[in-house]
Amino acid sequence: MRATKKIAKRLKDPNIDQESAATFSKLIDALDGRDKFDIGRLFKLNYNDFELSLTLLVDWRLHQFAKPAGGLKQVLDETVQDNHHWH
């Protein structure tokens, strides 16, 4: 999922604000079925993060039946780990 990789990169960005990071985390939890999500949080994001969250929703919808057992959190964690191996 390309959006997951972009979110993993964004979450490592030292300039990301706490609210945006929390919104991405809550959205991922909700898409994995672990939590509810207030869609209004998306409208508080800057435009680029808002667009990234929409891309995540599209990716999730396209791949929801093929997601790994650990869900999006697992994909995000694996992406972060893979990125550490490259640096």
C-alpha angles and dihedrals in degrees: 000000000000094000091056091055091049091049091049089053091046092051089056091052108112089214096060112115120233093245094055092047090050091048092053091048093049092047091052091049091050093049089051088055095246099112146011119256130212104223089205088074089071092062091058091060121097113258097262093050090044090053090047091052090052090051089052090052091051092047091047092051092050094047104031093113094047100045119128121259090259093053127212093329089061092048090049092048091049091048091052090049091048090051090053090056091057096052 
